[in-house]
C-alpha cells in the first residue's frame, strides 16, 4: 500500500477547516500539519514511491456517511446490488453507508442477516453497515431477538413501514435500548394514507392526484418521541419531510430526549410546486409544500436536523416509467447528494461548509459510533472524501454507477463535485 501525501487542502479537524497537509501510510492518517509550518511540504521523509497530490482549494472530510440507503440485495438484485450500490456510494463521496432491511429474506435473524453480510464481504467497495428489522418480516407484530444480531448491525428499522401498534413499539424500544443501538423509525400512520402517493397540496389538488397528508408523518413522529422519552431508547427519525416534524424534534431535543433525525437533499431542493408527471418525482415521504421545505432548511441550519441522508432507493426503469400515480416509490441520490446540498444550501449562504461537514460526515459518525467523529487527525483510518466547490455539471443519470436512474435532479445544473474517495488508504473513486 503506497504512502500518500495530500497537500494544501482545507482539512476538517476538531470542528473546523484548516489549511493543512495530510500524510497517509498503511491505511491510516499518520500526520496532519498546517501548511504554514508543515514539515511535510518538502516530502523529505516520504518514500520515493509516495503519491503526492496538490489539493489546493479542495476540502477533505472524514468520509461521507449515508445512514439510509437501499442496496436491494439479497432479494431484488434486478434493482441494485451491493456492488453497484457501493460503487455509486464511492462516486458520491461516501465511505460508509447503512442499508435498510427491505430485503428477501428480511434480516430479522442471524441466519437471514448472514446472507446479506456474505455479499457485503464479497462485493462492497465501501463500508456497508446493515440495519436489522425491528419486527419479524417487518410486519409490525413479533419482535426480533435484538441481542442475537446487534453486534453485526448499525441499528434496527422497519423502514418502508411504520410500526403501527403503540405497545409493540414500546416493547421494541425497551429492548433495543439495552443493545445501545439506534432505532431508525419510518414514521407513517397507515390509517391516514388514504391511498395517496404525492403530497396532499397544491399540485395534487390541481391535477386530481390522491394526496398523502402531513399528519400521517408527524403524528407517528410525535408518538415515537413520547415512547423514546419513556424508554430511553436512542431514536433516529428517518427522512422527515414536514414542518411539524421539525418542530416536534426541536422541542424534544430541548427537553433532552435522545432523538436524532435526517432529511434528504430532494426535500431541501424541491417543493410540490416543482412536481412533474414523472415517476422520478415520486418517493415516500413525498416532496411537500414550500412551507415544509423552508422549515426543513431552517432545521438543517439551526442543528435540529442532524444528518442528510439520501434514502437512495433504486428501481428498474419499467417500475419508474408509470407516472406519478403508478410508479414505484423511491429515487436514487448517492451520486448527486453532495452537489445537490452544496448548490441548494451552501452556495446561497443558507449553511456553511462547516455545517455541511457535520451534516454529511461527522454527526452520523457520532450517532453510529464510527471513527473520526471529531475530524481528521493522526491515528484515524484513512477514510477520506475530497470535495470541490468549483465548476458546474448537468446531472445525467445515464452516467450513474447505480442501476437506478430515476432522480428529480435529471437535467439540472449543480455546482461542486466529489474529487476523490478513499477507504482505508485506497482510492475507491478518483477524478483528481
C-alpha positions in Angstrom: 0.0 0.0 0.0 1.7 3.2 -1.1 2.2 6.2 1.1 0.2 9.3 0.1 0.7 13.0 0.8 -2.3 15.3 0.1 -1.1 18.9 0.2 -2.6 22.3 0.7 -6.2 21.2 1.4 -8.8 22.6 3.6 -8.9 19.7 6.2 -11.8 19.1 8.6 -10.4 18.6 12.1 -11.6 19.5 15.6 -14.8 21.2 14.3 -13.1 23.5 11.7 -11.3 23.6 8.4 -7.6 24.3 8.5 -5.2 24.6 5.5 -3.0 21.5 6.0 -1.1 18.6 4.6 -2.3 15.1 5.3 0.0 12.1 5.2 -1.3 8.5 4.9 0.6 5.3 5.4 -0.8 1.8 5.6 -4.4 2.9 5.5 -4.1 5.3 8.4 -3.6 9.1 8.7 -0.1 9.4 10.1 0.4 13.2 10.1 -1.7 16.4 9.8 0.2 19.6 9.7 -0.8 23.2 8.9 0.7 24.3 5.6 2.5 27.3 7.0 4.6 25.2 9.3 4.3 21.8 7.7 7.5 19.6 7.6 5.6 17.5 5.0 5.9 20.2 2.3 9.4 19.1 1.4 8.3 15.4 1.3 11.7 14.7 2.7 10.7 11.8 4.9 8.3 10.1 2.4 9.5 7.1 0.4 10.3 7.7 -3.3 7.2 5.7 -4.3 4.8 8.0 -2.3 1.9 9.6 -4.2 1.8 13.3 -3.8 -1.4 15.3 -4.6 -1.9 19.0 -4.7 -5.4 19.6 -3.4 -5.3 23.4 -3.2 -8.8 24.8 -2.9 -10.4 21.4 -2.1 -12.0 20.2 1.1 -11.0 17.0 2.9 -13.6 15.5 5.2 -13.8 12.2 7.1 -15.5 10.0 4.5 -19.2 11.0 4.0 -21.7 8.8 5.7 -25.2 8.0 4.5 -27.4 6.5 7.2 -30.2 5.5 4.8 -29.8 3.6 1.6 -31.4 0.6 -0.2 -29.0 -1.8 -2.0 -31.8 -4.3 -2.7 -29.6 -7.4 -2.2 -30.5 -10.1 -1.3 -33.8 -10.5 -3.0 -34.2 -7.7 -5.5 -30.9 -7.6 -7.4 -32.6 -6.5 -10.6 -33.0 -3.1 -9.0 -29.5 -2.7 -7.4 -26.7 -4.9 -5.9 -24.3 -4.3 -3.1 -21.6 -4.0 -5.7 -23.3 -1.4 -7.9 -24.7 0.5 -4.9 -21.4 0.7 -3.1 -19.7 1.9 -6.3 -22.4 4.6 -6.6 -21.6 5.5 -2.9 -17.9 5.8 -3.7 -18.7 8.1 -6.6 -20.8 10.2 -4.3 -18.0 10.5 -1.7 -19.4 8.1 0.8 -17.1 5.7 2.6 -19.8 4.3 4.9 -23.5 3.6 4.1 -26.2 2.0 6.2 -28.5 -0.4 4.3 -32.2 -0.7 5.1 -33.8 -4.1 5.6 -36.4 -4.1 2.8 -34.9 -7.4 1.6 -35.8 -11.0 0.9 -35.1 -12.6 3.3 -35.5 -9.8 5.7 -32.5 -9.5 8.1 -34.6 -10.5 11.2 -32.4 -13.3 12.4 -28.7 -14.2 12.5 -29.3 -16.7 9.7 -31.0 -14.2 7.4 -28.6 -11.4 8.2 -25.7 -13.7 7.4 -26.9 -13.9 3.7 -26.5 -10.2 3.4 -23.2 -10.0 5.3 -21.6 -12.6 3.0 -22.5 -10.5 -0.1 -21.2 -7.3 1.6 -17.9 -9.0 2.5 -17.5 -10.2 -1.1 -18.7 -7.3 -3.2 -18.7 -4.0 -1.3 -16.1 -1.3 -2.2 -17.0 0.9 0.8 -18.1 0.1 4.3 -21.7 -1.2 4.3 -23.4 -1.5 7.6 -26.8 -3.2 7.6 -29.8 -2.5 9.7 -31.7 -5.4 11.1 -35.5 -5.3 11.3 -37.5 -4.1 14.4 -40.1 -6.8 13.8 -40.2 -10.2 12.1 -40.7 -9.8 8.3 -41.3 -6.0 9.0 -44.9 -6.9 9.8 -45.1 -4.8 13.0 -46.1 -7.6 15.3 -43.4 -10.0 16.6 -40.2 -8.6 18.0 -36.7 -9.7 16.8 -34.1 -11.1 19.1 -32.1 -7.9 19.1 -29.2 -9.2 21.1 -28.6 -12.0 18.7 -27.9 -9.6 15.8 -26.8 -6.4 17.5 -23.0 -7.0 17.0 -23.4 -7.1 13.2 -25.7 -4.2 12.6 -25.7 -0.4 12.9 -29.3 -0.3 14.3 -32.8 -1.5 13.8 -35.5 -0.3 11.4 -38.7 -1.5 9.7 -38.1 1.2 7.0 -40.8 1.3 4.4 -43.5 0.7 7.1 -44.1 2.4 10.4 -44.7 0.2 13.4 -48.4 0.8 13.9 -49.1 -0.8 17.3 -48.0 1.5 20.2 -47.4 -1.3 22.6 -45.2 -3.2 20.1 -43.1 -0.1 19.5 -42.9 0.5 23.3 -41.6 -3.1 23.9 -39.2 -2.8 20.9 -37.7 0.5 22.2 -37.3 -1.0 25.7 -35.4 -4.0 24.3 -33.4 -2.1 21.7 -32.3 0.4 24.4 -30.5 -2.5 26.1 -28.3 -3.0 23.0 -27.2 0.6 22.8 -28.1 0.7 19.1 -30.4 3.2 17.4 -33.9 2.6 16.4 -34.4 4.2 13.0 -38.1 4.9 12.7 -40.0 5.2 9.5 -42.9 7.3 10.8 -46.1 6.8 9.0 -49.7 6.3 10.2 -51.2 3.9 7.7 -54.8 4.8 8.6 -54.1 8.3 7.3 -52.6 7.5 3.9 -55.9 7.3 2.0 -54.1 5.5 -0.9 -52.2 8.7 -1.5 -49.0 8.9 -3.5 -47.9 12.5 -3.5 -48.2 15.4 -1.0 -51.7 16.5 -0.3 -51.1 20.0 -1.5 -51.4 22.4 -4.4 -50.2 20.1 -7.2 -52.4 17.2 -6.1 -55.5 19.3 -5.9 -54.9 20.9 -9.3 -54.1 17.7 -11.1 -56.6 15.3 -9.4 -54.0 13.2 -7.6 -54.6 11.4 -4.3 -52.6 13.1 -1.6 -50.6 12.0 1.5 -51.4 14.3 4.4 -48.6 15.7 6.5 -50.3 14.3 9.7 -49.5 10.8 8.5 -45.9 11.5 9.2 -45.8 13.9 12.2 -48.4 12.0 14.3 -46.1 9.0 14.4 -43.1 11.2 15.0 -45.0 12.6 18.0 -45.8 9.1 19.3 -42.2 7.8 18.8 -40.7 10.7 20.6 -43.0 10.1 23.5 -42.1 6.4 23.6 -38.4 7.2 23.3 -38.7 9.6 26.3 -40.4 6.8 28.3 -37.9 4.1 27.4 -34.6 5.9 27.0 -34.2 4.4 23.5 -32.0 6.2 21.0 -34.5 7.2 18.4 -33.4 8.3 14.9 -36.3 9.6 12.8 -35.9 8.8 9.1 -36.5 11.1 6.2 -38.5 13.8 7.8 -40.4 16.0 5.3 -42.9 18.2 7.3 -42.6 21.4 9.2 -44.5 19.8 12.1 -41.9 17.0 12.4 -39.1 19.6 12.5 -40.9 21.4 15.4 -41.6 18.2 17.3 -38.0 17.1 17.1 -36.7 20.6 18.0 -38.9 20.6 21.1 -37.9 17.1 22.1 -34.2 17.9 21.9 -34.8 20.9 24.1 -36.3 18.5 26.7 -33.3 16.2 26.5 -34.9 13.3 24.6 -32.4 11.1 22.9 -33.6 11.8 19.4 -31.8 12.5 16.1 -33.2 12.8 12.6 -32.4 13.1 9.0 -33.8 14.6 5.8 -32.9 14.1 2.2 -31.4 16.5 -0.4 -34.5 16.4 -2.5 -36.7 17.7 0.4 -34.4 20.7 0.7 -34.4 21.5 -3.0 -37.9 20.9 -4.3 -41.5 21.6 -3.2 -44.7 20.2 -4.6 -44.9 23.2 -7.0 -41.9 21.6 -8.8 -43.6 18.2 -9.4 -44.0 16.8 -12.9 -46.0 13.9 -14.3 -43.0 11.7 -14.0 -42.1 8.8 -11.7 -38.7 10.4 -10.9 -40.6 12.8 -8.6 -42.3 10.0 -6.6 -40.9 8.9 -3.2 -42.1 8.2 0.3 -42.4 10.5 2.1 -43.3 12.8 -0.8 -41.9 16.2 -1.7 -44.1 18.5 0.2 -45.1 22.2 0.3 -42.9 25.3 0.1 -43.5 25.9 3.8 -42.3 22.4 4.7 -39.2 22.8 2.5 -38.4 26.1 4.2 -38.8 24.6 7.6 -36.5 21.8 6.7 -33.9 24.2 5.5 -34.2 26.1 8.8 -33.9 22.8 10.7 -30.7 22.0 8.8 -29.3 25.4 9.5 -30.1 25.5 13.2 -29.0 22.0 14.1 -32.4 20.4 14.7 -31.8 18.1 11.7 -28.6 16.1 12.4 -28.0 14.3 9.2 -28.6 14.5 5.5 -29.3 11.0 4.1 -30.3 10.2 0.6 -32.8 7.3 1.1 -31.2 6.0 -2.1 -34.0 3.8 -3.5 -33.3 2.3 -6.9 -36.0 0.6 -9.0 -36.0 -0.7 -12.6 -36.7 1.6 -15.5 -40.1 -0.1 -16.0 -41.1 0.4 -12.4 -40.4 4.1 -12.6 -41.9 4.8 -16.0 -45.6 4.7 -15.0 -46.1 8.4 -13.9 -46.8 9.8 -10.5 -49.8 7.5 -9.7 -48.4 4.1 -10.7 -44.6 4.3 -10.5 -42.8 2.6 -7.6 -41.9 4.9 -4.6 -38.3 5.9 -4.4 -35.5 7.8 -6.2 -31.7 7.5 -6.3 -29.4 10.0 -4.7 -25.9 8.9 -3.7 -24.2 10.3 -6.8 -25.9 13.8 -6.6 -26.1 14.3 -2.8 -23.1 16.5 -2.2 -23.6 18.7 -5.3 -27.3 19.0 -4.5 -26.7 20.1 -0.9 -23.8 22.4 -1.9 -25.9 24.0 -4.6 -29.1 24.3 -2.6 -27.7 25.1 0.8 -24.1 26.2 0.8 -23.7 28.3 -2.3 -26.7 30.6 -1.5 -25.3 31.0 2.0 -28.0 29.1 3.9 -25.4 26.9 5.6 -21.6 26.9 5.7 -19.2 24.2 4.5 -18.6 23.6 8.2 -22.2 22.8 8.7 -22.2 20.5 5.7 -19.3 18.6 7.2 -21.4 17.9 10.3 -24.5 17.0 8.3 -22.9 14.7 5.8 -20.0 13.2 7.8 -19.3 13.7 11.5 -22.8 13.8 13.0 -23.6 10.4 11.5 -20.2 9.1 12.7 -21.0 10.3 16.3 -24.5 8.7 16.1 -23.2 5.4 14.9 -20.0 5.4 17.0 -17.7 5.4 14.0 -14.1 6.6 13.9 -13.2 10.3 13.1 -16.4 11.8 14.6 -14.0 14.5 15.8 -12.5 15.0 12.4 -9.2 14.0 10.7 -6.2 13.5 12.9 -3.2 11.1 13.2 -4.3 7.6 14.1 -7.7 7.6 12.4 -8.4 5.3 9.5 -7.8 6.9 6.1 -11.4 7.0 5.1 -11.5 10.4 3.4 -13.5 12.4 0.9 -12.1 15.2 -1.3 -14.7 17.7 -2.3 -14.6 20.7 -4.6 -17.0 23.6 -4.9 -15.6 24.5 -8.3 -17.4 24.1 -11.5 -20.9 23.0 -12.6 -22.3 20.0 -14.3 -25.6 18.8 -15.7 -27.0 15.8 -14.0 -27.1 12.9 -16.5 -28.5 9.7 -14.9 -27.0 7.6 -17.7 -23.6 8.2 -16.2 -24.6 6.8 -12.8 -22.9 3.8 -11.3 -26.2 2.9 -9.7 -28.5 0.6 -11.6 -31.3 3.1 -10.7 -31.6 6.2 -12.9 -34.7 7.9 -11.5 -33.8 11.3 -10.0 -35.6 14.6 -9.7 -32.2 16.3 -10.5 -32.0 14.9 -14.0 -31.1 17.7 -16.4 -30.4 20.2 -13.7 -27.1 22.1 -13.4 -25.4 21.6 -10.0 -22.3 23.2 -8.6 -19.4 21.3 -6.9 -18.3 17.8 -7.2 -16.6 14.8 -5.5 -13.0 14.8 -6.5 -12.0 11.5 -4.8 -13.0 9.0 -2.2 -10.6 6.9 -0.1 -11.3 3.9 2.0 -8.6 2.5 4.3 -5.9 4.3 2.3 -7.1 3.0 -1.1 -8.8 5.2 -3.7 -12.2 3.8 -4.5 -13.1 6.7 -6.6 -10.7 9.2 -8.1 -11.1 12.1 -10.6 -8.2 14.2 -9.4 
